[in-house]
Amino acid sequence: MLTMTHLFEYQKQLHTAVSLYEKRIDWLATGSRRIFGAITEKNVVFLIDLSVSNVNYLVHIQHSMRLLMEQQLSNKEYFNIIVFGSKAVSWKPTMVKPTKEHLQEAWKWILDLQTGGSRNFLSAFRMAVENEEELKHKITPEGIYLFTSGVPDQPQDICCSYIEQASSGRGIKLHSILFNVDDYDANGAIPGRYANITRTSECLRNMAHCSSGRFHWFRETGIIESDDIQHVTTEIDKAMNFSRKVQLLIDTVKKKFQHRYRNFEALPPPEYADIKTRALLPPKPSPSYRAPVRKTVVTEETTQSLSFRRPASASGQRDTARSQITSRVRPSSAKDPMRSVNKKIITSSFFLDDKHTTGDGTGTVYKKYTSQKSVRKGIAHPVLPDSEDPVTSKEWLRLYSLSKLKLDLNKLVSGPDCKHKEDSVKSLHKHVSAKYCDIFPSVNIKGTIKHLQLLPHELKDYEEQAEKVLKRYLKRLQWLLSGSRRVFGTVVHKKCAILVDTSGSMVPYMPELKQELAALIWDQLYRLGARFNIIRFSGHCEKWKDNIQYPTQENCHEAVSWTSKFTAAGNTCTLEALKLAFEDPEIDSVYMLTDGKPDTSTSLVLRKVGEMNSDRYIPVNTISFNCSDSTANNFLRLLATETGGRYHHCHSDFDAQMFAHKLLTEGFQDTEYPHLPNFEGDDLRKLGAEISLARKFLSQSRQYRSLYQNKISQSEKPASNKSNAPPFVVGKPRTMAT
């Protein structure tokens, strides 16, 4: 029986455990562990990204490796270092012991390294796991640590499949360390496969977790995400939960015996803000090593880095109340810490009548066993909002793309356990398929033959969910091509300058342009509550107001009246209009509509805008209005790209309502008809690509279901009709017998 003394003692033990956990977090956030995490294996290989995009961070990488070798490699059995750009280069042919001479030699080798090329991750990983010399001596790497700042050259599913195959049965774990550098500028080197920081972190997290490895994400100011620290904070959450439950018991007893016990409060939440990390500053040379010397500073951003909230670019759902620890958002790929607790065995006990029974004279019947972990990936049932948000397609698809909704058919059927296996049989002198190859249908996924393990009812469920999502995509497409969004695109900023081309080439389009401007003012600016100003430009420029105005009804009426008096004449002084817009210090965006190239040099316009925008980072969103000149459209697209804006092309010959009506009435049976045009604008192009991908997945799913019917019909044929022909593979033609 529990007494108050036991409960008080339990509370003290919980407090001691939480203090120990906090010390553990502080330890994990110092030294080289803040950069690489804890190196736990005895045989380790480090894959260092030296692509050309890291040219400005080479000194930081060298300094990080020095800290690692000084603090965490002395107690290891074997280690090796592999650097990779377009090609992978190994420090030693095989892993060596971390003696003083080897560590000094490795440090000198690191100092001579240079950056170059892209990120050929698979070549470096293959060099680490397929070392024939190490296999001969039965020395295999236990942990491989990938230190990189971006996504690999190869697609994520190919990397994950190879990592799972290479680590299966060998106990090799890949740990990903993401060094969060600043975004690439226009003058920097952009790698072959560029992804924003959200996609980058998601890709590296999945690569680590597919081999039961750990993901570590940090930047110069501190740690952003760490699986090691995440597990410790989970234990702190459990301790807090237990403390609250004990407090409830104590409060219940205190109500009955208030005069016996003094007040006893539950454990307070841990002060995460007091946990401090050290910032990685540019190193200074040391006379002994000729290497960077580390200084330690503590900044306000540093103290907030271990509040363990994902940054704004990493997730759409963020933990805004750190005091409520139990509501912290976990990564989608993280393991459930209570999964092992929830697995229970249900038994039923009974008495034995036998006189010769031993023990306590009872027996037990097991009624329910622990459920085994399922390797099958279930079909998600997403819920999409019906209302339309005035955001870019990039932001919208970040939340509702097929990949984010877990409806990517290639990922559902591309696991390593589904791979088609053939091996050479020496006695038969030929390659023979595995026994289970005749059980499951085979499909071709991006050049790799996989066994289809999704059952027909699961494929049917997938088709229903994909059709629901596709209908929502069509609704979004109709919205993007309706009203003023058809011409101007979606206005997403709250302080914008509208630049309108009224040169002589706009004469045939002025009536339409005036109507669209009126629609823009009322349909988007007024509803969004965006402060705005309008500047028209031809041979000269003219402002509606000196600065941006609030979208009141009076101002909107005045703006419509002012635009209705536009007349087309003169040249196209694009650069002067942009200079006039940048004079307003309050604007946060520019929307420029034009039908052609500027009168001045396009390179001059790009250079001058870059100079004016060097400190303000104002996106210039360009709109191509009835322009068929590819050179002019390329200039507008480049101007938007270099300033972080969006390019929009007005599609007057495409009826979105008719396209959606045909698809909804005729169904989604045909992936080619009705044909979706190749949109040039950024928002429409991204959404159109997602629609095409959804139609493709629907067609593939129906094709996969038909394979089961073929399997059933083949199994019902007499045995005499069966042959040794290879299985039919979707996406791969059947070879004809000769």
N, C-alpha and C positions, 0 to 999 in steps of 0.2 A: 504494500500500500504506500502510495506517494504521500509525503508530508510536506509542509511548507519549507522545512529545512532542505529537503531534496530539491524542491523547485528553486530555492535561493541558490543552492550550490550549482544547479544546472545553469542558471543565469550567469553565474560567475565563469563557468567553463565556456559558455558561449562567448562571453566578452573576451576571454583569453584567446579563443580560436579566431575571432574577428581581428584582434590585434595582430596575431600571427599572419593572417591573410594579408593585412595591410602592409606589413613588413615585406611579405613576399612580392606584392605589387611594386613596392618601392625598389626592391632589388631587381626586378625584371625591367624597370624603367631607367636603369643606370648603366653606364659603360657601354660596351659593345652589345649587350643584350637589348638595349634600346634600338639598335640598328638591325641586328640579325635575329633577335630573340635568343632563347637559350639553346645552345648546341648540345644535344643530349646523346647522340649516337657516338660510338667509338670509331667507326670508319666513315669518314665524311668526304664529300667532294663538293666544291663550290663552283657554281656556274656564274660567271660575272659578265654582265651585259656591257660591252664596249662598242655599241653601235654609234653611228655618227651623231645621233640625237643627244648623246651624253657628252659631247665634246666640252661643254662648259662645266661639267661636273666630274671630270676625270680626277682632279685633286681630292674631291670629297670621297670618291670611290677608293682611291689609294689610302687615304687617311682611315677610312672605315676598315679596310683590310688589315691595316697595321694594328688597330685596336683589337680586332678579332684575334690576330696571331699572338698578341701580347697577353690576352686575358682568357681565351677559351680553348686554345689548341694544345696547351701543354699536357693535358691529361688524356689526350686521344691516342688511339693505337696507330691509325694511318690517316693520311689526308692527301688531297691533291687539289689543284686549282685549274679550271678550264675557263678561258675567256672566249667570247664569241661575238662576232659581228656578222658579216656575210659568211665567214668561215670560222670554224672552231679551232682553237690552239690550246694545247695542254702544256702545263708547266713541266710535268714529268710523264713519261710513258705509263707509269703505274703509280699507285698510291705509295707514299713513303712514310716513315715514322717522323713525328714532329720533334726532331732533335734541334739543338741550338743552331747547328750548321745549316740544316735544311730550312729552318724558319728564316734565317738571315739570307740564304740564297733565294728563297721565295720572295722576300721583301725587295731585294735588288731587281728581281725579274719584274715585279709589279711596277717599280719605278720607271722601267723602260717601255711600258705599254703605251700604245696610242689607240685612239678611237677610229672607227671607220666601218662602212657597210651598214647593213640592216640588222634584223634580229633573227638569225637562223637558229632558233632554240633547239629544234629536233636534232640537228647535227651535233650540238654540244651534249645533249642528253644521251644520244646514242653512243657517243664516245665514252660517256661515264658508265653506262650499263652494259655495253658490249665489248669490254676490254678482254681480249683473249688471254693475255698474259696473266691478268688477275684471276681469271677463271681457272687457269692451269694450277695456280698456287692456292686455289680455294680461298681467295680474298675478294670479297664483294663489298661494295659500298652499302652501308646501312641507311645513311641519310644523304640526300642531295639537296643543297641549298641554292635556290635560284635567286640571284640578286639583280633586279631589272627595274626599269622605269617605264615599260610599255608592254604592249601585247606582242606575241611572237609573230614571225612572218606567216606561219602556218595557221589555218583555222582552228578554233577552239576544240571542235569535236574530234578532229584528227589528233591533236595533241593529247587530249584526255584519253582517247582510245589507246594510243600508243603507250602512254604512261601506265594505264591500268594493265595492259598486256605485259609490259616489261617488269612491273613490280609484283605481279601476281605470283604467289608461291615463293618469292625470294625475300620478302620482308623489306623491300626498298621503299623508302618514303621520300616524296618530293615536298620540300618546304619552300613556299614562295615568299620572297621579301620584295615588296613594292616600295621603291624610293620615289616619293611624289614630288617630281620637279615641276616648275612652272610650265604653263601651257606653251606650246611651240609658237614662236612669232613668225611673221611673214618672211623675215630674212633668214630664219633658221632652217636647218635641214629637217625635212619631214620624212619619216621612215615610210617604207613601202606599205605597211598596214598601220594606219593611224586610228586610234580610238580615243574617245574622251575618257576622263578619269573614272567615270562610273563603269563604263564597259571594261576598262582595263582592270579595275579592281575585281569585278565580277569574274572575268576570264581567269585571272591568276588565283582567285579564291577557289574556283571550281577545279583548276589544275592541281592545287594542293590537296583538296579534300577527296579527289577521286583516288588518291593513293594513301588515304588516312594521314596525310601530312598536315602541317599547320600553315596558316596565312598570317603574315605580319606586314603592316602598312604604316609607314612613318614618313615624316618630312623633316625639314631642318628644325622646325619649332617643337617637335615632339611626336609621340605615337598617336595615330589616328584609330587604328584597329589592330588587335592582337588576339589570336586564339588563346594563347597562354594566359593572358590577363583576363580574357573573357571567362575562362573556366574558374578562375579564382573569384571573380566577382559573382559568379553564379552561386558558389558556395557561401559567399557573404549574404546573398539574397536569401538562401535557405536558412542561414543562421538567424537573420532578421525575422523571417517568417516563424521559426520555432520560438523565438523570443516573444513575439506577439501572442502566440498561442499560450505560452506559459503565463504571460501577463493576464490573459483572460481568465485562466484558472485562478491566479492569485486574486484578481478582482472579485471573482465569485466567492472565494472563501472569505475575503475581507468584509463582504457585505454581511456575512453571518457573525464574524468575530472581529469587528472593527476595533475593539478595545485591546486586542492581543497583539496585533501586528502593525508595524509602522508602514508608512508609505514606501512602496518599492516600484520604481519605474522600469519600463522596458528599455532595452538597449537602444541608444540613439543611432540613427543612420550613420554610416561611416563618412568621414569628411574627405570626399574624393578630391575636393579642391586643394587640400593640403599636400597631396601627393605631387611631387615636383619632378620634372624631367630636365635633362640637360640638353641645351640646344647645340646643334652641330654647326660650328662657325667655320669660316674659311681658315684653314690651318696656316701656321707660320713655320718656316724652316728651322730645324734643330741641328746644331753642329755635329752631334754624335751620329745621327741617322740620316741627316739631310732630308728629313721628312716633316710632315706637318705636326705641329704641337697643338694640343687641344686645350681650349679654354672653356670654362663653364660659366654660363649666365642663366639667370632665371627671369623669364618675362611673363607678362600676364597671359599671353597666348600659350606659353608653356604650361602654366598651371591649369589651363583649361583643356589641354590636349588629352589628359587622362580621365576626362569625364565620360569617355567611351561612348560618345554620340557620333554617329556617322556624319560626315560633312554634308553640306547642302548639295554638292555634286555627286554624292555617293548614293543617295536614296531619297525617294519622295516621301517616306514616312520617317520622321525623326522624333527622338525622345526630347520633348520640350520641358519636361518637369523631372529633373534629376532626383529630386527628393523622393519621388515615388519610384523606388528602385525596381520593384517588381514589374513595372510597366516598360522597362527598357526594351527597345526593339532589337531582336537578334537577327543576324544574317540568315537569309533563306537557306543557305547550305550548311549552317551550323547544326550540330547534333543536339537532340533533346536531352538535357542532363537528367531528367526524371524517367527516361525510357526504361532503364534497368530497374527502377523502383516499381514501375507499373506492371511489370511482369510477375504475376502471382500464380501459385499453384493452389487450386481449390481441392480440398480433401474432405472426406466424410469418415468419421470414426464410429466403431460399433463394439459391443462386448462379445467375447467368445464364450461359448457354453462348454467347450472341451475342458475336462478336468485336468488334463496334462498340459495346459497352456503355461507358457513361461512369460516372464516380464510382468507387465501390468494387466494382462488379460484382455487387451483391446486390440482391434485390428483397424486398418486404414484402407480406404478405397480412394484412389485418385479420380476425381470427377472432371477436372479441367487442368490441362498442362499449359506451360508457357507457350505463347504463340511465337513461331519462328519468324525471323525477319524476312520480309518479302523483298525479292530483288526486282519485282515487276514495277515499272513506273506507271502509276495510275493516271487516268485522264482527268485533267483539271476541269472544273466547272466555274469559269470566271463570271463575274458580275460587272458589267460596264455601265457607267452612268448614262442616262438618257439626255441630259442637258449638255449643251456645247460650251466649252470653255474657250475664251479668246487667248489661246496660247499657240505657239508654233507647233508644226507637226512633229518636230524633233522632240519637244517636251511632251507632247501628247503620246507619242509612240514609246517614249521612255517608260510610260506607265501601262500602256495597253497594246504593245506589240505582241505578235504571236510568241516570240521567245519569252517575253516577260510574263505572259499569261500561261506559259508552260504548255503551249499547243504547237510547238515545233515538231513536226512529224519525224524529221531526220534524227532529232535527239531522242525521241521516244523509241526508235528502233535501231539506234547505232551504238548500243552498249557493247563492251568487249565480250560479254557472255553470249552474244548472238552471232559471233563471227563464224563464217563458214571455214571448216578445217579440213585440209587435205594433207596427207603425209605419204611418204614413199614406203612401200612394202617391198623389202628386198627379195622375198621369195617369189613375188609376182612380177617384180621388175617394172612397177608402174605406180602412179599416184592413186590412192584410194581415199574416198571421202569417209568421214567418221560415220558411226552407226546412226546417229541422230539426224544426219543430213537428209534422210528420206522421210523424216517425221514432220519437220517444219518446212514451209515454203521458203524459198530463197529470194532475196531482193538485192538490188545493186544500189548502195548508198554511197554516192560520190566516189565511185570507182572501187569500193570494197564490198564484197559479197557478204551479206548478213542473213541470218535466219530470222524470219518473222515470228516473233513470239507474242505479238498482240493478237488476241482472239477475235473472231468475227464480231461478237457483241461489243468488244472494246473499240474496235474500229468504227462500228456503227455509232457508238457514243461519241467518239472523236468527231465524226462527221456532223453530228447534231451541234456540238459545241462550236466547231469551225464555221458552220453556216450561220449560227447566231452572231459570232464575232464578225463575219464577213458582212452581214446585214448592217451591223453597227458601223463598219468602215464605210459602207455605201452612204449611210446617213451623214457621216462626217464629210464625205466627198461632196454630197449635194449642198451641204452648208457652206463649204469653202468656195463653191462656184455659184453662190446665190448672192443677190444684193451687190453692194459695193465691193465685196471681197473678190468678185470675179475679176475686177479691173485692178484694184489696189492691194489685193491680198488681205491678210489679217493684221490689223493694227493691235500690237500687244504692249506698246509703251504708253506711259502716262504724260510725257512731256515731249512732244514731237513737233518738228518743222516739216511742213508739206511743201515740196518744190514741184511746180507744174510747168512743163514746157509749153510755151505759146508761140513757138517759132513759125515761120511760114509754111513748113511742111505739115503743120497740124490743122490747116484750113478745113480739109474735108471731115475732120473728126471733132470739131469744136462743139457742135450741138450735143453729141454723145458725151463728150468730156464734161460739159457743164452739168448735165444730168447726173453723171457719176460722182462729181464733186459734191453736189447737194446730198446725194445718197450717203457719201462717205461722212459728211459732217453730222447728219442726223442718225444714221444707222450704226456708226461705229464710235465716232469721237464723243457724241453726246451721251450715248448709252454707256460707254466705258468710263466717262468722266475724265477724259484725257485733255489736258491743257495743250493748246495747239496754236500755230501760226502758219500762214500761207504765204508763199513767195512765188511769184510768177517770173519766168525769165525767157527772153528772146534775144533781141539785140541789146537790151538793158534789163535790169532787174527791178522789181517793185515789191515792197512788203505790204501785207495787209495791216499789220500792227508792228510796233517797234520790238515787242517781245511776245512770248506766248501768253495766251489768254485762257481764262477758265471757260468751260463749255456751257455757259448759261444760255437760256433760250434767246435772250437779246443778242448775245455775241454770235450765236449760230445763225440767226436770221440775218445779221449784218454780214457775216462771212458768205452766206449763200448769195446775198444781193451783190456783194463785191465780185464774186467769181462769175456771176451771170453776165458781167460786162466785159469778159475777156474777149480779145480779138487776136487772131493769129497773124503775125508778121515778123520779119526780121530773121536774124541768125539764132544760134544756140550757144549762149554764153554759160555753159554748165559750171565752169570753175568759179566765175563771179557769184553765181547763185549759192554754191556751196560755201564760199567765203562769207557771204552775207548770213547764211544760216548759222555758221560757227561763231558769229559775233554774239549771239545770245548765250549768256553763261548758264542759263537754266535748262536748256534742252538736254534730253538724254537719248535722242534718236533723230534720224532724218529719213524721210520717205520722199524719194525723187522719181517722178514720172516723166518719161521722155520717149521720143520715137526715133532716136538716132544718135549718132556720135556727136561729141562737142566740136566746136569750131577749132579749138586748140588741140594740141597733141594729147592723145590719150595717156601716154606715159607721163606727161607733165601734170595732168590732172591727178593721176594716181600718186605721184610723188608729193605734190602740194597738199593733197588731202592727208597723206601719211604724216607730213610735218605738222599740220594743224591738229591732227588727232593723236599725236604722240603721247600726250599726257591726259587726254580726256576720255579716250576709248569709247567714242560715240559710234554706234553702228549706223551705217548708211544703207538703208534698204532701197534697192533699185527696182523700178517697175518698167518693163518694156511694153509700150502701148502701140499695138498695130505695127510692129517693127519686124521686118523679114530679113534685115541685114545681119548676117551672122557675125561680122566684125563688130558691129555696134552692140549686139547682144553679148558677145564675149567680153567686151569692155565693161558692160554693166554687171555681168556676173563676177568679173574679177574685182571690181570696185566693192561689191557687196562682200565678197569673200575676205578681202584684205582688211576690211573694217569690222568684221564680225557680224555683218548684217545678212539679210536674205535677198535672194533674187526672185522676182515674180514676173511671169510672162502671161499676158492676157490671152486666153483661149476663147476667141469669139466663135469658132467653128465647131465647138464641142458642146453637146447638150447633155449635161449631167443628169437631168431629170429623166430623159429618155433612156440613157444608158442604165440607170438604176432600175427603171421600170421593166426593161427587158430582162435584166438579170433576175429580178424578184418574181416575175411572172413565168418566165421560161425555165427557172431553176438554175442551178450551178453545174449542170452536166458537162457543158463544153467549156474548156479553159481558154479557147481562142475567140469564141463569139458569144456576145458582142465584144468587139475589140476595144481595149482601153488604150487611148493614145499615149505616146511617150511625152509626158509633161516635162517642160523645161524649168518651171519654177521649183524652188526648193521644197516648199510645203506640199505642193501637189505631187511632185516626183516621189517624195518619201512615202506618202500615203498610197500613191498608185503602185509603188513597188510592193508594199505590204498587201494590197488587194490581190495583185498578181500571184504573190507567194501563197496566199490563202486559197486561191482557186487551184493552184498547182497541188497543194497538199490534199485538197478535197479529191481531186482526180486520182492522186496516188493512193489514197485510202480506199477508194472504190476498187481500184485495180488490185490492191492487196487482198481485199475481201474475195475477189473473184478467184484468187489463187487457191483459197480453201475449197471452193467448189471443184476446181480442177483436181485437187488432191483427193477429194472424195470420189469423184468419177473414176480416177485412175485406180484407186484402191478397190473399187467394185468390179474391175475387169478381171477376167480369168488369169491365173498365174502364167499360162502359156503365152499370153499376150504381153507380159512384162518384159522389158528389155533392160539392158545395163546403160541406157542412155543417161547422160548427165541431167540433173534437175533443171527445169526451166527457171530462168532468172529474169525478173522484171528489169528492163533497162539493158539487157544483154541478149543479142540475137542467138537463137538456137543454132548450133553447128550442124550442118548437113552431113549425113553419113556418106562415105564414098565406097 
